[in-house]
Amino acid sequence: MRELRQISDALRAGFEDHGYGEVYTPALEYEEVLARADMAEAAPAYRTYDEAGAMLALRSDMTVPIARVVSTRYPDSELPLRFCYLAHCYRRVRPQRGQPRELLQAGIELIGAPAPEGTIEALTVLCRTLERAGLKDFRVGLGDASLYGTLMEGLGVAGALREALIDALARRDFVTLERTLGEADLPADARAVLLEVPQMRGGAEVLDHAPGPVADAVAGMREVGEGLPSDVSARVIFDLGLVRSIGYYTGAVFEVYDPALGTPLGGGGRYDELLGRFGRELPAVGFALGVEALHIALAGEERGTGAMLE
């Protein structure tokens, strides 16, 4: 607990250094509020009722509750709004996987800052705060939530096939992706593009080889990359196959990787349409880090576990 407290304090200090003020919301939200967001894998899993019979749910992330707070408490405030948090969230788990139902998350929400400037700020805060917490070998994968959807639309992929491909990508399951495409009734060149593009990752040069249908998304990624400070840019890997399971993302998405941990320790992205569902249309971007996952990664780096990601 002392170590977790030190990590939490370092993260909070890093957020505050960049002008983010801490906010806290109730662990219980009305389910009708949470239902306004397309949460997919992060949908509320634990429900109860209040004394009036209204259904309540334990929050599964902090972005939706903060969107509610912005609409109800800050309807006329000067933009952008900068919030940070350290809070517990609650997720469904897969049986026998040893996954925690309760997660301690730390993150920020930057409300009212459009792309690319807002995305650049969020990535800068992310990298410099992780460095302040002591993490050394991490990298940040940067993609775009609209990229693969645009590609599928251009190639006429819809319905159940579209959902199956997105699900495989969100799980980074390229074996299933290849098998699903192999069984699909699509031209051979379309299948090849849909399999090749998600595996394109690396430096800025990968953006030069993206096919025409995803030109707008790639242009947005290039703008972000060119605007990052050099120390942050050195951490970024462009990943054209990056898809996050939470459905409210609309543009840039990103995940944090460290060789000492086998899964992402956090991530985020743009959600420029979510605030409008609560009554105030504003562009927004944010991220969340798993504090326990960061703890494991820091301990692994101290032991020399893993190798530097390229």
N, C-alpha and C positions, 0 to 999 in steps of 0.2 A: 504493500500500500504506500510505503514511503516513496518507492520508485515511481509508481503511477501518479502520485501527487506531484512529484518533481516534473514529470513529463507534462502533466496537465498545466502546471504553473508556467512552464516554458512556452507551451502552445498559447495560453491565454496572453502572456506577455508579448509574444510575437504578433498576435492579432491586434492587441492594443497599440503596439508600436506603429501599426499601419492605419490607425484611426478607427478601429472597429470597437464598438461598445457591446458589452455582454448583455444578452437577453435570455430570459428563461420563460418557458410556457408550461402549462399543466401537462402531466403525463397522459391524462385522459382528455380526449377531444370528442365532440359529437361526431358520430360516424358520417352524418350527412355533410359535414365540413370536409372530412378527409376524402369522401367520395368524389369531390369535385376534381381531384387529381387522378390521372391515369397512372396508378402506382404499380401495376403488373406484379412482379416478384416481391415488391416491398409493400403490398397491400396490407392493411391492418389485419392481424390474425387473432387478436384477443379482445373479446367484447363483453360488455355487461350493460346494465340498465341503471338509470338514475331513479330517484324517488317519484318522478312524474312519468316514468315508463319510456323515456327517450333513450335510444341506444347510444352507448358510449364505446369508444375503442382506445386501446393503448396506442399512442403514436408510434409509427414505424420509421419516421424520419423527422427532421426538424424543419425542412423547407416548407412544407404545407402549413404547419402551425404559424411559422413566421410570416408567410403570405397572408394568413388571416389577421395577424397582429398589424401588419402594415395597412391593410384595408380599414380596420376598425379604429386604430389608435393614431395613425399617421396619414390621414387622408389629404392633408394640405401641406405636409412638411417639404422643406427644400430638399432637392435631390442632388446627388445620390445618397441613399441611406446605407449605412455600414453596420451590420450586426454580426456578432460572433456568439458562440455558445459552447458549453460543455454540458452534455445532457445524456441521459439514458434513453435508448429507443428499443423497441421490441419487435422481433421478426419471427415469422414462421421458420421452422427448421425441417430438414430432411431426416427422417428416422434413421437412427444408428450411424449418423455422420459425426456425432460429437460436436455439433454446432451450438453456440450459445443463443438462447432466446433473448437475452438482455445484452445490449451493446452500449458501451460508453463511447459517445462520439464527440469530436471537437470539429468545429467548422465555422465557415463564414457565409453570409449572404450579402451580396452587393446588389442593391435594388435601385433601378433607375439609371444604370450605366450601360449604354448600348455596346454592341460589338463594333470594332475589335478592342476598343480601349478598356471596356470592362473586363473582357476575357484576359487581356494582358495583365491587368491589375490583379485579378484573382490568381493567375498562375504565379505571379511574382510573390504574392503573399504566401501562397502554398509552399513554394520552394524555400523561401527565406525563413519561414517559420519552422519547417522541418529541419533546416540547417541549425537553427537556434536550439532545437530540441536535441541536437547531437547526431542526427542521421547523416551519413556520409555518402553512401553508394547508391542512393535511389535515383530512379529515372521517372519521367512523367510521359506516358503515352497520350498523344493528342490526336483526336479524330473529329468527326462531325456526325451528329445524329441523323442528319438528313441525307448523308452521302449514299448509303446502300439502298435506302428507300427510293431515292431519285434514280439510281441505277436500275433497280427492279422495275420501276414505273416506265422508264425508257425502253425496257426490253419486254414489256407486256406481262410481267409477273404479278399475279394478284391472288387473293383468296387464301386457301389453306397452304399453298406452296409458299407464298410470301411469309406467312406466319411461321412456317417450319424453318425457313432459311434464317429469319431474324432470331428465332429461338436458338438455333445452332450457333450463330455468331455470338449472341450474348453469353453463351457458355464456352466460347472459344473452342468449339467442337468441330474441327475442320474435317474429321473423318465422317461425321454425320452430314456435314454440309456437302461434301463430295458425293456421298451416297445418294442424298436427296436430289441433287442436281442430276446425277446419272440416271435416276428414275423419272425425271421430269420430262414432259413433252415440250421441249424447247429446242431450237436450232443449236447445233454443236458450238457455233461461235458464241452464242449467248451464254451457254453453260460454261464455256471456258472463261469468259469475262467475269461472270458471277463467282467463279472459284478463284480466279487470279487476283482480282482487286482486293478482297479482304486480307490477303496475305502480303500486301505491299506495305512495308514499314521500314523506317530508317531515317536518314537525314532529309533535308529539303529537296534533294534530287528526286525522291519518290513522287513528289507532287508534279513533276514535269512529265511523268509517264502515265498519269491518270487518264482514262477515256473521256470523251466529250460529254456524256450525260451528267457527269459529276463536276463539271467545270466550276460552277458557282460555289459549291462546298469547298473545293480545293482552293479556290481563290481566297475564301475566308480564312482557311488554315494558313495560307501563305502570308496574309496580312498579319495575323497573330504572330507567326514566327518571326517576321521581319521587325515587329515592334517590341519584342521581348528584350530586356537587358541581356548582355552577353553571358552573365553568370547563370541566368535562368534558361536562356536558349541552349546552353550546353547540356542541360538536363533533359531536354525535350526530344522525344522520338515521335515522328509522324506515323500514324497507324491508320490506314484507310479501312481497316476492318474492325475498328473499335466501336462496339455497340453496347450501351448500358440498358439494363432490363427495366429501369424506371421510365415510364412512358412520357413524362412531361418535358423531357429534354427536346430542344428545338434546333440547336446549332452545335457549337463546339462542345465536345465532351472529352474528359480526360480521366486517367487513372494513374495511381502511384504504385510503382513496383520497387522492390528491394531484393537483392539476391539472397538475403538471409530469411526471406519469407516466400513461401510458394504461391501465395495468392495476393491480389491487390490489397494494400493497406488503407486505401481510400480512393475517392474520386469525386467527380462532379461535372458541371457543365452549365450551359445556358438553358434557361427556361422562360423564354420571352413571352409565352402565352399564358402562363399559370396565374399571374397576378390578376389578369382580366377576369378570371373565373370567380374572383372574390370582390370584383367591383372597381378595381383600379388598374387599368392596362399600363404596365410598365415593363421595360426590359430588365432582365435580372440574370445573375450568374452566381454560383456558389459551389462549395465543396464540403465534404465531410471526411474525417479521418477516424479510423478505429483506434482508440487509445490503447487498448490491449494488444492489437496487432502491431502498433508502433513499438510498444514495449518489447514484444518478441523480436521484432526486427533490430532494435537497438542492442538487445542482448546477443543476437546472432552476429551482428557486426563486431561486437566486443570479443566474441570467441573466434572471429575470423571465418564464420560460416558463409559459403557462397562465393561467387566471383563477380566482378564488375560487369554490369549489363552493357552490351554494345548497342 
